[in-house]
Amino acid sequence: YAPVLSRVRIALISNMAKPEEVIIVEDENGEIVKERTTDTASIALYNTMRETLVYLTHLDAEDTRTIMLEKMSKQCKGGFAWRELNTLCWAIGSIAGSMSENAEKRFLVVAIRDLLQLCEVSRGKDNKAVIASNIMYIVGSYPRFLKAHWQFLRTVIMKLFEFMHETFPGVQDMACDTFIKIAKDCRKQFVKPRPPQGMFVETALQLLPGIIADLSHQQIPTFYEAIGYMIRAHPDENTRQALLNALMALPNQTWARTMAAAAQNFECLKQPDTARGLANILRTNVSVAKTLGNSYISQLSRIFLDMLNVYKAYSEVISTTVGSMGPMATQTAAIRAMRSVKKETLLLVEMFVEKSTERELISKNFMPPLLEGVLSDYKSSIPAARDPEVLSLLASIISRLRDMMTSYVPPILEAVLSCTLEMITQNFADYPTHRIHFFGLLRAINSHCFKAFFMIPAKMFKLIIDSVDWAFKHTMQKVAQTGLEILLELLRNISRSNVANAFYAEYFVPLMQDILYVLTDRLHKAGFTMHATILFEMCRTVESGMVGVPLWGNQQVEAGMTNQRFIREHIFKLLASNFPNVTKTQLQHFVTTLFDASLDLPTFKSHVRDFLVELKEFNKEEDLQLLYLEEQQLAEQQRKAAEEAHKRSVPGLYHAPSTAETAGGEGSSMMD
């Protein structure tokens, strides 16, 4: 089949799909940001074509190489066309790693040489930009080649620095994205001493002011993040600190000037341009914190208190302005810029906490001033001005610092619980981001600071239980799922505590009723697995005799009533009154089997699933599929694991250049 397979290679190479797509959108604070789309039909097509071409390369690497180089030669000899060159270069990038190292080297040397010659003879900035972006896409796809050829790697990086001054649309984005991809893949190469120049990262830092002079404020954080990966690769902490100081010199100088000006005249901070400048500096810090982990502590310490003072100042300005102008004030340019600064402040702290392992230092030095400013602002702000990032930050801090945050939880709940619930319980639609982060916070507290629930007033604890109950009845699946996860873990934590009986007396029966409600409600069918798991836990808790108080409360019951009998009768009556179409015999069988101690969880779920089908509430094909969602997800996970294991066994197949880290896709998108 060699002739047929050769024609298939030609067809794939000539029609290669674009690796990825990038769209430009405006965020809630008016900032222009890029979003990569990774699940479009084009990406799916590219992945299929890439995998096919990798297999075909393994079958006959020489034929693949010959076809590609012949097409490249045709481009150089007068047949230059944007589309043909783009598809050819996407195809070349797609087979990275599928050849032996020596074969790959011979192939790339010829391909890049031809592209450089084509760039030399081409006329017009647009043609040169297209060719240059294709060169950068290819070299960014072959880190193994770059690691083995330092002089070539250095030349590529210096060329990228040149492209960062190119004003032709898309070239600067391509240069920045390729730079960060190479910095990640080859980071150790940049911190190796190379006499007489020394480490390349030092050269890059010396040239930094000139390199970024023409970059936009959206592109500069990408550049700083790339340098951050290089610095992180150095094994010596003192050297990392010296390099970090050099990297942050420019933004720190601008920050210091702005703080000095604000100390003289606070009004300058209110200017939209000043606020946008501060947001850009903080955004750059976020990018650096993402790469450096513990090494970033010194930089955060430098700006932390000033940053919090700016946060508080902007909070006061926003509150005052909204008080005089109303909620519409949050849409003005000045207020949006200030909110952007606040958002980046929260993101910076969250990023640092997630990447750092210095738990005790963070708890003692950073938490008290941070919580003082953030919590009071969140509680006093109007709903439209409350930042959901506050809730996300608090959840991240608690998840990271764990029991060190227990003493901080009561003031946190005091500040965010009631006011957030007032926002999100009016309906099931408003403030969706607040909803997700709020229940994420409750889950973090329940998982890592459970003892804090014993330190709050009973009224507040009841509010938490009510909110969890409300969450798992939510129509937004992510919120409902989080609510169920909180409840399951809460029940397990409670069972191991000394307040279990008090909890069971007040909440056990109402919670079981509500679990049965969502279990039998078609709108919540996607949560079946968690519903059945929670019901299993609750039935076992009663049947095992762990509940040491009467569950019927003040109700009049027969003498000799037990919790086991009471719950059985309660469930029977509840289901009988709501589903009159089910016979008494069916109900008795269902309820009795619920408490069969010999059943394991999978058998229990199967029993509950059969009963739901008998109810005839879940009779559509879609409903029945969702009842088997857990099994479907498990099968899908096993399929993906097997597929990944197979891809790992085929050189060039596992590392897909179409992931979000790919540099060339966006640079190439300007060519279409």
PyMOL commands that set and color helices and strands:
alter all, ss='L'
color gray80, all
select helices_A, chain A and resi 2-14+41-59+61-79+82-94+101-121+125-140+143-148+150-163+171-185+187-191+200-214+220-232+237-247+249-264+266-270+272-325+327-331+333-355+359-380+383-385+388-424+432-448+450-455+458-472+477-495+500-519+522-543+563-578+584-594+601-614+621-627+629-649+664-669
alter helices_A, ss='H'
color red, helices_A
select strands_A, chain A and resi 21-26+32-37
alter strands_A, ss='S'
color yellow, strands_A
deselect
rebuild
show_as cartoon
